[in-house]
């Protein structure tokens, strides 16, 4: 019974994009590990930008530093 948790920043992923992620992850588990789709759980958590950090910086500042380099 696989459980996959996808965390993305809350920046407007559409229902269609989320559905594609759920299908893609489920299909991959079927293909690679021979798991049953009916017992495969995929959860998408959307995290606000101010609650996500990379390299010691809030993600917005991290992205800004990448653009400036």
C-alpha positions in Angstrom: 0.0 0.0 0.0 2.2 2.8 -1.2 1.8 6.3 0.1 3.5 9.2 -1.8 3.5 12.8 -0.4 4.3 15.5 -3.0 5.0 18.9 -1.6 4.9 21.9 -3.9 4.9 25.6 -3.4 1.4 27.2 -3.5 1.7 29.0 -6.8 -1.3 28.0 -8.7 -1.0 24.4 -9.8 -4.2 23.6 -11.6 -6.5 20.7 -10.9 -5.4 19.2 -14.2 -1.7 19.4 -13.3 -2.4 17.8 -9.9 -4.4 15.1 -11.6 -1.5 14.5 -14.0 0.9 14.2 -11.0 -1.3 11.7 -9.2 -1.7 9.6 -12.4 2.0 9.8 -13.3 3.2 8.8 -9.8 0.6 5.9 -9.6 1.6 4.7 -13.1 5.3 4.8 -12.1 4.6 2.7 -9.0 2.7 0.2 -11.1 5.5 0.0 -13.7 8.5 -0.1 -11.4 7.2 -1.9 -8.3 4.1 -3.7 -9.7 1.9 -1.9 -7.1 -1.9 -1.9 -7.4 -3.4 1.5 -8.3 -6.4 0.9 -6.1 -4.3 0.8 -3.0 -1.8 3.5 -4.0 -2.2 6.8 -2.2 -0.9 10.1 -3.5 -1.3 13.3 -1.5 -0.3 16.8 -2.7 0.5 19.4 -0.1 0.8 23.0 -1.2 3.1 25.0 1.0 3.1 28.8 1.1 6.3 30.4 -0.2 7.1 32.0 3.2 7.0 28.5 4.7 9.5 26.9 2.4 13.3 27.4 2.6 16.2 26.4 0.4 19.9 26.8 1.2 19.1 28.7 4.4 16.8 31.2 2.6 13.1 31.6 2.1 12.3 30.2 -1.3 11.6 33.7 -2.8 15.0 35.0 -1.7 16.7 31.9 -2.9 15.1 32.3 -6.3 16.1 35.9 -6.4 19.7 35.0 -5.6 19.7 32.5 -8.5 18.5 35.2 -10.9 21.2 37.6 -9.8 24.0 35.1 -10.2 
